[in-house]
Every structure is written in structure tokens, then in C-alpha cells.
Amino acid sequence: MCQKLAVLGKDILKNQPIALDLLSKAHKEDAYLSVIYQSLKDNPHKFSKFAIKDSVLYKIFYVKHFQTENLLICLPDIMTPAAVHTLHVNLGHPSISATIKSFQANYYNRRAAQLIRLYIQSCHTCTFATKPDTKN
Ligand SMILES: [Zn+2]
């Protein structure tokens, strides 16, 4: 189940109502996101940087370069480690900053950067890989 949740993307979400339900349920059980979720339900203008669409909580991210808004999936704490693992492994073990950048292009979790740093510092493949040309 974790593996499946970890690869959630916006396109997949649109086509899989089951994934939407699971994500929506997890939002309501997450200590941090549940407060935002409920507050937004009560008053849609309370948090201007968050939005609920199809029962899923999104973080509104303004892309200055394109002068447009991008919706990032709010990832509950319980789903974040699996998402970080899948992202890092599927991208071929990139650096901490590259993994954080990839994560933040699709997802929002307030502890993600810290979690990604800890995860990669303990990643066996990264620890034993020799990277003579990388600074990071
Ligand atoms: Zn790694």
C-alpha cells in the first residue's frame, strides 16, 4: 500500500478515486493537516495558501517565473517517508538538494526537507557510492 501511495501524482489522482479517498482520509488523520483541512471547511478564506479540491488538501504555490499558481499535494506525515523513498530511488539516488527539489515540485509536507536529509544520510546506496565530481 505504501508503495502505491508513494507514487501518487496529480495525473494519477485524477483517475483513481480510491487514491483520492485514501489521501483525503489521511489528511483528516494528520495532526497538522487536519487542522488546516477543518479550518478551510469552516472558512474557505482562512488559509490563503491552501485549497481543498475533490476532498484533497493542496498547498497553493505561486510560480513567479510563469506568473501562475501550482497546486502541490499536501502529503500527510504517514505517507511522506514512502514518497521520499520512492522518489529518491526512482530518480537514481540524486543529491539531497535535488531530491528536495523534486519532492517540492509535486508535494508539500512541512517536515520534508529535514526528512529527506535524514533519509539520504542513511541511504546505503548513497553512502557507498563514490561521487568524485559532485560537491553536494
Ligand atoms: Zn540514495
Backbone and ligand atoms as CSV (ligand in chain L), in Angstrom:
chain,resi,resn,atom,element,x,y,z
A,1,MET,N,N,0.827,-1.201,0.000
A,1,MET,CA,C,0.000,0.000,0.000
A,1,MET,C,C,0.867,1.259,0.000
A,2,CYS,N,N,1.925,1.260,0.819
A,2,CYS,CA,C,2.792,2.432,0.890
A,2,CYS,C,C,3.404,2.739,-0.464
A,3,GLN,N,N,3.841,1.700,-1.145
A,3,GLN,CA,C,4.470,1.862,-2.451
A,3,GLN,C,C,3.502,2.557,-3.404
A,4,LYS,N,N,2.253,2.137,-3.364
A,4,LYS,CA,C,1.246,2.702,-4.248
A,4,LYS,C,C,1.001,4.176,-3.916
A,5,LEU,N,N,0.910,4.458,-2.642
A,5,LEU,CA,C,0.649,5.832,-2.224
A,5,LEU,C,C,1.829,6.732,-2.548
A,6,ALA,N,N,3.018,6.149,-2.479
A,6,ALA,CA,C,4.220,6.945,-2.665
A,6,ALA,C,C,4.328,7.508,-4.073
A,7,VAL,N,N,3.762,6.843,-5.030
A,7,VAL,CA,C,3.911,7.297,-6.408
A,7,VAL,C,C,2.704,8.105,-6.879
A,8,LEU,N,N,1.922,8.562,-5.932
A,8,LEU,CA,C,0.776,9.394,-6.281
A,8,LEU,C,C,1.240,10.649,-6.994
A,9,GLY,N,N,0.680,10.878,-8.124
A,9,GLY,CA,C,0.930,12.141,-8.822
A,9,GLY,C,C,-0.411,12.762,-9.116
A,10,LYS,N,N,-0.380,13.999,-9.559
A,10,LYS,CA,C,-1.651,14.668,-9.813
A,10,LYS,C,C,-2.452,13.973,-10.901
A,11,ASP,N,N,-1.778,13.471,-11.936
A,11,ASP,CA,C,-2.488,12.802,-13.024
A,11,ASP,C,C,-3.112,11.502,-12.553
A,12,ILE,N,N,-2.378,10.801,-11.684
A,12,ILE,CA,C,-2.903,9.542,-11.157
A,12,ILE,C,C,-4.109,9.830,-10.276
A,13,LEU,N,N,-3.995,10.876,-9.475
A,13,LEU,CA,C,-5.100,11.235,-8.576
A,13,LEU,C,C,-6.397,11.485,-9.330
A,14,LYS,N,N,-6.286,12.145,-10.445
A,14,LYS,CA,C,-7.477,12.487,-11.226
A,14,LYS,C,C,-8.221,11.240,-11.674
A,15,ASN,N,N,-7.460,10.167,-11.911
A,15,ASN,CA,C,-8.063,8.967,-12.483
A,15,ASN,C,C,-8.321,7.854,-11.484
A,16,GLN,N,N,-7.938,8.061,-10.236
A,16,GLN,CA,C,-8.112,6.993,-9.260
A,16,GLN,C,C,-8.843,7.482,-8.024
A,17,PRO,N,N,-10.159,7.353,-8.028
A,17,PRO,CA,C,-10.933,7.818,-6.888
A,17,PRO,C,C,-10.554,7.141,-5.573
A,18,ILE,N,N,-10.037,5.916,-5.638
A,18,ILE,CA,C,-9.658,5.216,-4.401
A,18,ILE,C,C,-8.470,5.921,-3.754
A,19,ALA,N,N,-7.507,6.304,-4.579
A,19,ALA,CA,C,-6.345,7.014,-4.062
A,19,ALA,C,C,-6.763,8.347,-3.446
A,20,LEU,N,N,-7.718,9.004,-4.092
A,20,LEU,CA,C,-8.231,10.275,-3.574
A,20,LEU,C,C,-8.851,10.079,-2.201
A,21,ASP,N,N,-9.632,9.021,-2.060
A,21,ASP,CA,C,-10.285,8.733,-0.780
A,21,ASP,C,C,-9.262,8.477,0.315
A,22,LEU,N,N,-8.245,7.681,-0.020
A,22,LEU,CA,C,-7.197,7.357,0.962
A,22,LEU,C,C,-6.448,8.617,1.390
A,23,LEU,N,N,-6.146,9.456,0.436
A,23,LEU,CA,C,-5.418,10.686,0.715
A,23,LEU,C,C,-6.275,11.629,1.565
A,24,SER,N,N,-7.516,11.740,1.188
A,24,SER,CA,C,-8.439,12.599,1.924
A,24,SER,C,C,-8.588,12.121,3.373
A,25,LYS,N,N,-8.675,10.801,3.537
A,25,LYS,CA,C,-8.796,10.206,4.874
A,25,LYS,C,C,-7.528,10.490,5.695
A,26,ALA,N,N,-6.384,10.342,5.053
A,26,ALA,CA,C,-5.104,10.581,5.739
A,26,ALA,C,C,-4.949,12.051,6.127
A,27,HIS,N,N,-5.472,12.946,5.308
A,27,HIS,CA,C,-5.423,14.375,5.653
A,27,HIS,C,C,-6.163,14.630,6.954
A,28,LYS,N,N,-7.309,13.988,7.075
A,28,LYS,CA,C,-8.143,14.207,8.258
A,28,LYS,C,C,-7.540,13.583,9.509
A,29,GLU,N,N,-6.600,12.631,9.324
A,29,GLU,CA,C,-5.976,11.970,10.475
A,29,GLU,C,C,-4.609,12.566,10.810
A,30,ASP,N,N,-4.101,13.433,9.962
A,30,ASP,CA,C,-2.795,14.035,10.182
A,30,ASP,C,C,-2.929,15.193,11.179
A,31,ALA,N,N,-2.060,15.201,12.194
A,31,ALA,CA,C,-2.173,16.190,13.276
A,31,ALA,C,C,-2.105,17.629,12.765
A,32,TYR,N,N,-1.244,17.887,11.798
A,32,TYR,CA,C,-1.056,19.251,11.288
A,32,TYR,C,C,-2.074,19.593,10.191
A,33,LEU,N,N,-2.176,18.690,9.202
A,33,LEU,CA,C,-3.038,18.981,8.052
A,33,LEU,C,C,-4.524,18.957,8.400
A,34,SER,N,N,-4.888,18.163,9.392
A,34,SER,CA,C,-6.313,18.069,9.757
A,34,SER,C,C,-6.840,19.411,10.269
A,35,VAL,N,N,-5.975,20.168,10.965
A,35,VAL,CA,C,-6.379,21.481,11.485
A,35,VAL,C,C,-6.653,22.439,10.319
A,36,ILE,N,N,-5.752,22.431,9.341
A,36,ILE,CA,C,-5.917,23.296,8.166
A,36,ILE,C,C,-7.155,22.859,7.375
A,37,TYR,N,N,-7.282,21.551,7.207
A,37,TYR,CA,C,-8.408,20.994,6.448
A,37,TYR,C,C,-9.740,21.437,7.061
A,38,GLN,N,N,-9.858,21.262,8.363
A,38,GLN,CA,C,-11.117,21.594,9.033
A,38,GLN,C,C,-11.377,23.100,9.023
A,39,SER,N,N,-10.331,23.886,9.231
A,39,SER,CA,C,-10.477,25.345,9.211
A,39,SER,C,C,-10.923,25.838,7.842
A,40,LEU,N,N,-10.363,25.211,6.802
A,40,LEU,CA,C,-10.753,25.595,5.438
A,40,LEU,C,C,-12.199,25.214,5.148
A,41,LYS,N,N,-12.618,24.082,5.684
A,41,LYS,CA,C,-14.014,23.645,5.509
A,41,LYS,C,C,-14.945,24.672,6.143
A,42,ASP,N,N,-14.557,25.150,7.332
A,42,ASP,CA,C,-15.389,26.116,8.055
A,42,ASP,C,C,-15.336,27.504,7.416
A,43,ASN,N,N,-14.140,27.871,6.960
A,43,ASN,CA,C,-13.977,29.187,6.352
A,43,ASN,C,C,-12.940,29.096,5.218
A,44,PRO,N,N,-13.406,28.994,3.976
A,44,PRO,CA,C,-12.513,28.783,2.822
A,44,PRO,C,C,-11.452,29.875,2.643
A,45,HIS,N,N,-11.621,31.027,3.308
A,45,HIS,CA,C,-10.662,32.113,3.123
A,45,HIS,C,C,-9.640,32.206,4.252
A,46,LYS,N,N,-9.714,31.266,5.199
A,46,LYS,CA,C,-8.839,31.345,6.369
A,46,LYS,C,C,-7.358,31.165,6.015
A,47,PHE,N,N,-7.069,30.145,5.230
A,47,PHE,CA,C,-5.680,29.914,4.813
A,47,PHE,C,C,-5.579,30.175,3.316
A,48,SER,N,N,-5.023,31.312,2.954
A,48,SER,CA,C,-4.991,31.678,1.539
A,48,SER,C,C,-4.010,30.825,0.733
A,49,LYS,N,N,-3.101,30.136,1.436
A,49,LYS,CA,C,-2.114,29.339,0.710
A,49,LYS,C,C,-2.484,27.864,0.606
A,50,PHE,N,N,-3.699,27.529,1.021
A,50,PHE,CA,C,-4.163,26.152,0.906
A,50,PHE,C,C,-5.533,26.125,0.233
A,51,ALA,N,N,-5.851,24.981,-0.390
A,51,ALA,CA,C,-7.156,24.849,-1.034
A,51,ALA,C,C,-7.598,23.398,-0.975
A,52,ILE,N,N,-8.895,23.176,-0.933
A,52,ILE,CA,C,-9.433,21.815,-0.975
A,52,ILE,C,C,-10.096,21.612,-2.325
A,53,LYS,N,N,-9.659,20.560,-3.031
A,53,LYS,CA,C,-10.251,20.218,-4.326
A,53,LYS,C,C,-10.559,18.734,-4.307
A,54,ASP,N,N,-11.787,18.355,-4.592
A,54,ASP,CA,C,-12.194,16.941,-4.572
A,54,ASP,C,C,-11.802,16.282,-3.248
A,55,SER,N,N,-12.035,16.963,-2.161
A,55,SER,CA,C,-11.760,16.471,-0.803
A,55,SER,C,C,-10.280,16.319,-0.478
A,56,VAL,N,N,-9.401,16.743,-1.374
A,56,VAL,CA,C,-7.962,16.633,-1.131
A,56,VAL,C,C,-7.393,18.029,-0.853
A,57,LEU,N,N,-6.509,18.079,0.136
A,57,LEU,CA,C,-5.897,19.343,0.531
A,57,LEU,C,C,-4.646,19.624,-0.314
A,58,TYR,N,N,-4.595,20.826,-0.879
A,58,TYR,CA,C,-3.455,21.237,-1.693
A,58,TYR,C,C,-2.836,22.498,-1.107
A,59,LYS,N,N,-1.552,22.646,-1.335
A,59,LYS,CA,C,-0.858,23.885,-0.978
A,59,LYS,C,C,-0.735,24.675,-2.275
A,60,ILE,N,N,-1.114,25.936,-2.210
A,60,ILE,CA,C,-1.024,26.771,-3.403
A,60,ILE,C,C,0.375,27.368,-3.469
A,61,PHE,N,N,1.056,27.069,-4.558
A,61,PHE,CA,C,2.425,27.540,-4.745
A,61,PHE,C,C,2.476,28.473,-5.947
A,62,TYR,N,N,2.878,29.691,-5.726
A,62,TYR,CA,C,2.924,30.671,-6.808
A,62,TYR,C,C,4.244,30.561,-7.562
A,63,VAL,N,N,4.161,30.286,-8.857
A,63,VAL,CA,C,5.358,30.186,-9.687
A,63,VAL,C,C,5.588,31.547,-10.336
A,64,LYS,N,N,6.527,32.274,-9.773
A,64,LYS,CA,C,6.766,33.656,-10.183
A,64,LYS,C,C,7.139,33.759,-11.666
A,65,HIS,N,N,8.012,32.850,-12.096
A,65,HIS,CA,C,8.510,32.885,-13.472
A,65,HIS,C,C,7.381,32.816,-14.504
A,66,PHE,N,N,6.388,31.976,-14.223
A,66,PHE,CA,C,5.276,31.809,-15.168
A,66,PHE,C,C,4.039,32.612,-14.746
A,67,GLN,N,N,4.147,33.306,-13.633
A,67,GLN,CA,C,3.040,34.075,-13.075
A,67,GLN,C,C,1.769,33.227,-13.010
A,68,THR,N,N,1.945,32.065,-12.447
A,68,THR,CA,C,0.821,31.154,-12.336
A,68,THR,C,C,0.856,30.418,-10.997
A,69,GLU,N,N,-0.253,29.833,-10.633
A,69,GLU,CA,C,-0.316,29.079,-9.388
A,69,GLU,C,C,-0.271,27.586,-9.678
A,70,ASN,N,N,0.484,26.888,-8.849
A,70,ASN,CA,C,0.618,25.450,-8.984
A,70,ASN,C,C,0.074,24.809,-7.706
A,71,LEU,N,N,-0.667,23.738,-7.847
A,71,LEU,CA,C,-1.203,23.067,-6.658
A,71,LEU,C,C,-0.323,21.891,-6.285
A,72,LEU,N,N,0.184,21.919,-5.057
A,72,LEU,CA,C,1.009,20.821,-4.556
A,72,LEU,C,C,0.161,19.945,-3.634
A,73,ILE,N,N,0.284,18.646,-3.786
A,73,ILE,CA,C,-0.470,17.730,-2.930
A,73,ILE,C,C,0.087,17.803,-1.510
A,74,CYS,N,N,-0.755,18.083,-0.540
A,74,CYS,CA,C,-0.309,18.054,0.856
A,74,CYS,C,C,-0.166,16.596,1.269
A,75,LEU,N,N,1.052,16.206,1.551
A,75,LEU,CA,C,1.321,14.817,1.899
A,75,LEU,C,C,1.321,14.651,3.416
A,76,PRO,N,N,0.423,13.835,3.949
A,76,PRO,CA,C,0.396,13.604,5.398
A,76,PRO,C,C,1.706,12.959,5.858
A,77,ASP,N,N,2.060,13.180,7.123
A,77,ASP,CA,C,3.312,12.638,7.681
A,77,ASP,C,C,3.443,11.134,7.459
A,78,ILE,N,N,2.318,10.439,7.591
A,78,ILE,CA,C,2.353,8.971,7.488
A,78,ILE,C,C,2.737,8.499,6.082
A,79,MET,N,N,2.485,9.310,5.075
A,79,MET,CA,C,2.788,8.915,3.692
A,79,MET,C,C,4.130,9.462,3.194
A,80,THR,N,N,4.693,10.413,3.904
A,80,THR,CA,C,5.875,11.106,3.398
A,80,THR,C,C,7.133,10.219,3.292
A,81,PRO,N,N,7.452,9.399,4.312
A,81,PRO,CA,C,8.661,8.571,4.175
A,81,PRO,C,C,8.631,7.661,2.948
A,82,ALA,N,N,7.487,7.056,2.650
A,82,ALA,CA,C,7.387,6.169,1.488
A,82,ALA,C,C,7.546,6.965,0.194
A,83,ALA,N,N,6.992,8.175,0.177
A,83,ALA,CA,C,7.109,9.021,-1.014
A,83,ALA,C,C,8.561,9.438,-1.235
A,84,VAL,N,N,9.244,9.796,-0.144
A,84,VAL,CA,C,10.651,10.203,-0.225
A,84,VAL,C,C,11.493,9.040,-0.736
A,85,HIS,N,N,11.258,7.864,-0.174
A,85,HIS,CA,C,12.000,6.659,-0.583
A,85,HIS,C,C,11.815,6.399,-2.074
A,86,THR,N,N,10.572,6.356,-2.528
A,86,THR,CA,C,10.280,6.048,-3.931
A,86,THR,C,C,10.886,7.092,-4.862
A,87,LEU,N,N,10.732,8.344,-4.504
A,87,LEU,CA,C,11.262,9.438,-5.321
A,87,LEU,C,C,12.787,9.331,-5.446
A,88,HIS,N,N,13.444,9.160,-4.306
A,88,HIS,CA,C,14.909,9.114,-4.271
A,88,HIS,C,C,15.449,7.918,-5.063
A,89,VAL,N,N,14.848,6.754,-4.880
A,89,VAL,CA,C,15.309,5.542,-5.563
A,89,VAL,C,C,14.990,5.613,-7.057
A,90,ASN,N,N,13.761,6.012,-7.401
A,90,ASN,CA,C,13.364,6.062,-8.812
A,90,ASN,C,C,14.166,7.080,-9.617
A,91,LEU,N,N,14.642,8.117,-8.951
A,91,LEU,CA,C,15.430,9.135,-9.660
A,91,LEU,C,C,16.916,8.771,-9.702
A,92,GLY,N,N,17.263,7.590,-9.163
A,92,GLY,CA,C,18.652,7.132,-9.234
A,92,GLY,C,C,19.541,7.735,-8.170
A,93,HIS,N,N,19.012,7.927,-6.987
A,93,HIS,CA,C,19.777,8.420,-5.829
A,93,HIS,C,C,20.431,9.788,-6.067
A,94,PRO,N,N,19.648,10.790,-6.385
A,94,PRO,CA,C,20.214,12.138,-6.539
A,94,PRO,C,C,20.621,12.732,-5.184
A,95,SER,N,N,21.271,13.892,-5.227
A,95,SER,CA,C,21.733,14.572,-4.004
A,95,SER,C,C,20.544,15.004,-3.142
A,96,ILE,N,N,20.854,15.446,-1.949
A,96,ILE,CA,C,19.807,15.912,-1.024
A,96,ILE,C,C,19.024,17.068,-1.653
A,97,SER,N,N,19.735,18.048,-2.179
A,97,SER,CA,C,19.040,19.220,-2.733
A,97,SER,C,C,18.194,18.859,-3.954
A,98,ALA,N,N,18.689,17.937,-4.779
A,98,ALA,CA,C,17.922,17.531,-5.969
A,98,ALA,C,C,16.678,16.745,-5.563
A,99,THR,N,N,16.808,15.926,-4.522
A,99,THR,CA,C,15.655,15.159,-4.053
A,99,THR,C,C,14.613,16.104,-3.453
A,100,ILE,N,N,15.075,17.086,-2.675
A,100,ILE,CA,C,14.156,18.064,-2.080
A,100,ILE,C,C,13.423,18.830,-3.193
A,101,LYS,N,N,14.166,19.232,-4.210
A,101,LYS,CA,C,13.587,19.989,-5.326
A,101,LYS,C,C,12.508,19.165,-6.038
A,102,SER,N,N,12.807,17.888,-6.288
A,102,SER,CA,C,11.835,17.015,-6.958
A,102,SER,C,C,10.590,16.822,-6.103
A,103,PHE,N,N,10.805,16.647,-4.813
A,103,PHE,CA,C,9.684,16.466,-3.899
A,103,PHE,C,C,8.793,17.707,-3.924
A,104,GLN,N,N,9.431,18.858,-3.807
A,104,GLN,CA,C,8.676,20.113,-3.708
A,104,GLN,C,C,8.020,20.542,-5.014
A,105,ALA,N,N,8.363,19.862,-6.098
A,105,ALA,CA,C,7.702,20.177,-7.370
A,105,ALA,C,C,6.295,19.588,-7.402
A,106,ASN,N,N,6.063,18.584,-6.567
A,106,ASN,CA,C,4.755,17.917,-6.576
A,106,ASN,C,C,4.035,17.914,-5.238
A,107,TYR,N,N,4.803,17.872,-4.166
A,107,TYR,CA,C,4.214,17.665,-2.841
A,107,TYR,C,C,4.555,18.773,-1.860
A,108,TYR,N,N,3.729,18.814,-0.815
A,108,TYR,CA,C,4.049,19.696,0.308
A,108,TYR,C,C,3.950,18.901,1.604
A,109,ASN,N,N,4.996,18.964,2.398
A,109,ASN,CA,C,4.975,18.447,3.761
A,109,ASN,C,C,5.968,19.321,4.524
A,110,ARG,N,N,5.515,19.879,5.639
A,110,ARG,CA,C,6.352,20.872,6.335
A,110,ARG,C,C,7.674,20.297,6.837
A,111,ARG,N,N,7.751,18.974,7.008
A,111,ARG,CA,C,8.992,18.365,7.508
A,111,ARG,C,C,9.801,17.679,6.410
A,112,ALA,N,N,9.399,17.840,5.170
A,112,ALA,CA,C,10.004,17.083,4.076
A,112,ALA,C,C,11.514,17.282,3.962
A,113,ALA,N,N,11.971,18.531,4.003
A,113,ALA,CA,C,13.402,18.795,3.803
A,113,ALA,C,C,14.248,18.086,4.862
A,114,GLN,N,N,13.799,18.165,6.100
A,114,GLN,CA,C,14.503,17.521,7.208
A,114,GLN,C,C,14.498,15.999,7.035
A,115,LEU,N,N,13.326,15.484,6.656
A,115,LEU,CA,C,13.170,14.042,6.469
A,115,LEU,C,C,14.045,13.525,5.327
A,116,ILE,N,N,14.087,14.272,4.226
A,116,ILE,CA,C,14.879,13.881,3.058
A,116,ILE,C,C,16.368,13.872,3.422
A,117,ARG,N,N,16.796,14.884,4.176
A,117,ARG,CA,C,18.195,14.960,4.606
A,117,ARG,C,C,18.565,13.723,5.433
A,118,LEU,N,N,17.720,13.404,6.406
A,118,LEU,CA,C,17.979,12.240,7.269
A,118,LEU,C,C,17.948,10.941,6.463
A,119,TYR,N,N,16.984,10.853,5.554
A,119,TYR,CA,C,16.840,9.630,4.753
A,119,TYR,C,C,18.090,9.393,3.909
A,120,ILE,N,N,18.551,10.426,3.208
A,120,ILE,CA,C,19.687,10.261,2.301
A,120,ILE,C,C,20.986,10.034,3.073
A,121,GLN,N,N,21.106,10.653,4.247
A,121,GLN,CA,C,22.303,10.427,5.071
A,121,GLN,C,C,22.397,8.966,5.521
A,122,SER,N,N,21.253,8.282,5.569
A,122,SER,CA,C,21.283,6.876,5.978
A,122,SER,C,C,21.026,5.932,4.805
A,123,CYS,N,N,21.021,6.461,3.582
A,123,CYS,CA,C,20.809,5.624,2.392
A,123,CYS,C,C,22.095,4.849,2.098
A,124,HIS,N,N,22.002,3.514,2.106
A,124,HIS,CA,C,23.187,2.673,1.902
A,124,HIS,C,C,23.813,2.889,0.533
A,125,THR,N,N,22.976,2.977,-0.484
A,125,THR,CA,C,23.494,3.150,-1.848
A,125,THR,C,C,24.281,4.451,-1.957
A,126,CYS,N,N,23.735,5.521,-1.383
A,126,CYS,CA,C,24.425,6.821,-1.444
A,126,CYS,C,C,25.689,6.815,-0.596
A,127,THR,N,N,25.646,6.153,0.543
A,127,THR,CA,C,26.791,6.111,1.439
A,127,THR,C,C,27.992,5.422,0.788
A,128,PHE,N,N,27.706,4.329,0.051
A,128,PHE,CA,C,28.805,3.558,-0.533
A,128,PHE,C,C,29.167,3.989,-1.951
A,129,ALA,N,N,28.342,4.851,-2.529
A,129,ALA,CA,C,28.639,5.293,-3.890
A,129,ALA,C,C,29.763,6.323,-3.841
A,130,THR,N,N,30.629,6.252,-4.821
A,130,THR,CA,C,31.692,7.252,-4.886
A,130,THR,C,C,31.259,8.315,-5.889
A,131,LYS,N,N,31.237,9.535,-5.412
A,131,LYS,CA,C,30.823,10.626,-6.290
A,131,LYS,C,C,31.923,11.690,-6.322
A,132,PRO,N,N,32.987,11.411,-7.085
A,132,PRO,CA,C,34.139,12.334,-7.094
A,132,PRO,C,C,33.816,13.720,-7.674
A,133,ASP,N,N,32.805,13.792,-8.538
A,133,ASP,CA,C,32.557,15.057,-9.229
A,133,ASP,C,C,31.459,15.906,-8.607
A,134,THR,N,N,30.774,15.361,-7.608
A,134,THR,CA,C,29.663,16.124,-7.040
A,134,THR,C,C,30.098,16.832,-5.768
A,135,LYS,N,N,29.681,18.058,-5.649
A,135,LYS,CA,C,30.015,18.842,-4.475
A,135,LYS,C,C,29.043,18.568,-3.344
A,136,ASN,N,N,27.829,18.175,-3.727
A,136,ASN,CA,C,26.759,18.039,-2.739
A,136,ASN,C,C,26.571,16.587,-2.341
L,1,ZN,ZN,ZN,20.394,7.065,-2.071
